[in-house]
Amino acid sequence: MKSESHQKGFLAVRMLLQHLNFSDFNLNYDASGKPYLYGASQTNTFLKETPITSHISISHSHDFSALAFSRLPIGIDIELIKDKTLKIASRYMDINHLEQLTIEKKLEKATVIWGVKESVFKIKNNEGISFLNHIQEDAFNLEDKKTIATLKFNGMEETFEIYFDTFEQYVFVCAMQNDELAYE
């Protein structure tokens, strides 16, 4: 972590964990680098009853850091809305989703779609997943603040509920696997 931004993000996540009465000892990483929480906090009722494994997702972008944890798989992403996201949009999305939008709305929607794909990837984290070829989002309007995404990979099709919002010049996206919609 040579960049100051990454160092700040790392420290902010540790502070968030402390605020929730967890320590670095509760935060672990699997072989692919995906984080998870293990063990109970003495004062946090979410994990108080018995030591259990919990799913966690971590994101940081410039001035903001976030973490989410759940008993079920979850993925989050925070992204600064910036021109670069729109410039590389054809590498990760069907750019037809941006037709008939103002430049400002194109930037916002491209950033949301990037966040959708990043959040789904954080849940599945399988080598070989392509944002462009394997993760598709249903058509949505920015005002909806939700959509559905589908991961088609290795002969499986899995569906994810997606919720998003904007604040200041950032987009926040949360993905949760919808097992009721998943099928082979």
N, C-alpha and C positions, 0 to 999 in steps of 0.2 A: 504494500500500500504506500506507494511513493507520493501519490497526489494528495494534496491537502483535503480535497473534496471527499476522497475515499476514507481518509483518516477521520474526518468529521462524521461521516456516515456510520463508520464502525463504532465510534464512541457514542453517538446518539442512540444507536440500537442498544448498546450496553446500558445506557441510562434509562431507556424505556423498560428494559428487562428489570432493572433495579426498582423502578417505580412500581412495577407489578409484583415486587417481592420475589423475583427470580435472580439467580446469579449466573455467572459464566459456566458454572458446573452443570446447570440445567440445559444449556444450549450445546447441542451436538450436531455433527454433520455425518451423513452417510457416505458411502464410497464414491458417489457421484457429486458430492459437495452440497447436497440438498440439506438444509437445516431441519432439525426437529428438537422438541423439548422433551426432556425425560426427568421425571421426578416431581415431587409435589412442593409447592410453596407453603410455608407454614401459615400464611395469612391470606392466600389467594384461594377463594372457594372454587375456582374453575378446576384446579388440579389438587385440591386439598385431601380428598378421601384416601387415595392410594397412589403410589408412584405409577404413572402410566406414561405411555408415549403419546405425545401430542404433535399434531401438524403445525408448522409455523411457516410463515412467509415473511420475508424481509425485503424492503425496498428503500432506496434513498436516491434523491436527485437534487443536487445543488444544496439548497437551504432546508430541505425537508427529509425526514426519515420516518418510516412507519413499520410497524410489525403487526401481524395478525396471527392469532393462533386459534385452533379449533380441534375438536375431536375428529373431524372429517377433513379430507384434503382441501386445501385452500391456497390460492395464489393471489398476490397483490403486486401492483406496480404503480409507482409515481413517476411521471415524466414531465419535464419542462416542455412547454409548447415552443418549438423552435423550427426555423426554416428547413434545417437539414432533414427532419423527419419527412417532410413533404417531398424533398428532392430525391430521397431514396425509396419513396412509397412503392414504386413498381417492383422493388426487390422483395417485398414482404406482403403485398396485398393486391387485390383486384382494384385498379384505380378507377374503374367504372363506378365504384361506391362514392366517388368524390364529384361526380358530374353535377352540374347545375348548382354548385355551392359557391359562395364568395370565397376569396382567398383566405380570409380569417377563419371561416367555417371549414374549409379544406384542411388548414393546418390543425385545427382542433380535432376533426374527425380522423385524420391520419394518425394523430397522436393517440387517440382513443383506441384505434385498431391496433397500433403497435402495442399498447398496453394490454389489450385483449390477448394477443398472441403471446406476449411475455408472461402474462399471468397463467395462461393455460400451460405453457412450457414449464413454469415453476412447479406446477402440480405433477406433471408427467415426467419431465426431465429425462427423456430417453434419447440416447445418441441417435442421430440421423433424422430427427424431426425437423422439417422445413416449415418455417412460418408461412411461406408462400404456397407450398404444395400440400401441406397436411392440416393446417389449422384454418378453418373458414368461419367467418362470422355471418349470422343472418343479417339481412338488410335492417337498418335501424335509423331513426332520427336522433339527433343529439338531444332533443328535448325528452326522449323516452328514458334516458339514463339507465337503460338496461337492454340486453339482447341475449341471444343464445349463440354459443360457439360450438363447433364440432371438430373433433380431432379424428382424422382417418389415417391410421398408421398401423403397419404390420397386420393387416387383415381385420383390425378392430375399428369400431366406430364408437366414440365416446362423446357425450354431450355435457356442456358446462353452462351454468347460469352465470351471466356477466352483469355486474352493476358498475356504473361509473359516474363520476362527477368532476366538475372543474372547480378550481379555486385559485385565486390570483392568476398566475400564468402557468398553472400546472393542471395535469389530468391525473386522477386517481382511479384505478381500475381494480375490481375484486372479482375473482373467478372461483366458483364452487362447483365441484363435480356433481352432476345430477344423475345419480345411479338409476333413477326411475326411467330416464330417457336413454340410458346406455344400452346398446345391443351389439351383437356380433353380425 
